[in-house]
Amino acid sequence: MVITSTFLSYSICLRYIIQTSWLFLEMRHMKLVFFYNRPEEHFNQ
């Protein structure tokens, strides 16, 4: 029972860490794409 609950909590924590890190990478990637796709618009202003 203890091993099962420990494994369950570990998997939930691992999933949470993976989701947050993936979300951070996605946000950073979108920001870079947005920045690199429109540099000329910023310079024209």
CYANA upper distance limits for C-alpha pairs under 8 A (distance plus 0.5 A):
  1 MET  CA      5 SER  CA      6.72
  2 VAL  CA      6 THR  CA      6.53
  3 ILE  CA      7 PHE  CA      6.55
  4 THR  CA      8 LEU  CA      6.58
  5 SER  CA      9 SER  CA      6.64
  6 THR  CA     10 TYR  CA      6.54
  7 PHE  CA     11 SER  CA      6.59
  8 LEU  CA     12 ILE  CA      6.74
  9 SER  CA     13 CYS  CA      6.61
 10 TYR  CA     14 LEU  CA      6.53
 11 SER  CA     15 ARG  CA      6.51
 12 ILE  CA     16 TYR  CA      6.66
 13 CYS  CA     17 ILE  CA      6.73
 14 LEU  CA     18 ILE  CA      6.65
 15 ARG  CA     19 GLN  CA      6.60
 16 TYR  CA     20 THR  CA      6.66
 17 ILE  CA     21 SER  CA      6.57
 18 ILE  CA     22 TRP  CA      6.45
 19 GLN  CA     23 LEU  CA      6.53
 20 THR  CA     24 PHE  CA      6.65
 21 SER  CA     25 LEU  CA      6.70
 22 TRP  CA     26 GLU  CA      6.59
 23 LEU  CA     27 MET  CA      6.65
 24 PHE  CA     28 ARG  CA      6.68
 25 LEU  CA     29 HIS  CA      6.47
 26 GLU  CA     30 MET  CA      6.57
 27 MET  CA     31 LYS  CA      6.61
 28 ARG  CA     32 LEU  CA      6.71
 29 HIS  CA     33 VAL  CA      6.62
 30 MET  CA     34 PHE  CA      6.47
 31 LYS  CA     35 PHE  CA      6.57
 32 LEU  CA     36 TYR  CA      6.49
 33 VAL  CA     37 ASN  CA      6.32
 34 PHE  CA     38 ARG  CA      6.95
 35 PHE  CA     39 PRO  CA      6.80
 38 ARG  CA     42 HIS  CA      7.41
 39 PRO  CA     43 PHE  CA      6.90
 40 GLU  CA     44 ASN  CA      6.47
 41 GLU  CA     45 GLN  CA      6.93
